[in-house]
Amino acid sequence: MRLRVNERFVSVQGEGLLVGTPSTFVRLTGCNLRCTWCDSGSSSWTPQGEWATVDALVRACEQGPRHVVLTGGEPLLQPAVAELSQRLGGAGHHVTFETAGTVWRDDLHCDLLSVSPKLANSTPHTRAPRLAARHDALRWQPETVRRLLARHAWQLKFVVRASEPATLAEDLVELQQMLREAGVPTTEHGRVLLMPECTDPADLPGNYAALVKTCTEHGFVLGQRLHIAIFGHTPGT
């Protein structure tokens, strides 16, 4: 079985509850969404990548850290990702899936499901008006998210517009509604991370500061973007 791979690299995890953990990243090509601020456009807006067998990917991951991150794009769209995850788990790897939570799969080996539901700020009204309605209809699938969270250990990551109080307030209202629809109680807010919509390292400190009050009031985690801070907005990091 084969998968279309956009890039593969070893780095430290830049986001989420495992931030800083040495990891092998396998970024798969293909996505059913078109986020206006997408930071991996070559796996979504302009899909690029080479085909690789599951065997080859397992062998490659064996040369790297124990932690492996399967990301995209939307990795759950490729059927062979189930076999890859099972093989990696059988080889002793810790497997994290990065997903938008719009696709249901029940055949994965997954040690951490990192779900990043897309808020309305992701809809490409200006960038691609003809795709906006389709994206908006697909971006939030609460029943799918409920089922995924019930099956796996999880974290939720939300990209919010932290730089302006008014836009942050809009995002927070929608985010809280999503959490209610997904059945996430306030006692689990420690697994909910808020990340600023930011790809310039110079802008990170101000964006982080803007989120402190919201995180402390609601029990959310301030989500780092460590890879941006270290490398900037650079593929393969």
Secondary structure, 3 states (H helix, E strand, C coil): CEEEEEEEEEEECCCCCCCCCEEEEEEECCCCCCCCCCCCHHHCCCCCCEEEEHHHHHHHHHCCCCEEEEECCCHHHCCCHHHHHHHHHHCCCEEEEEECCCCCCCCCCCCEEEECCCCHHHCCCCCCHHHHHHHHHHCCCHHHHHHHHHHCCEEEEEEECCCCHHHHHHHHHHHHHHHHHCCCCHHHHHHEEEEECCCCHHHHHHHHHHHHHHHHHHCCEECCCHHHHHHCCCCCC
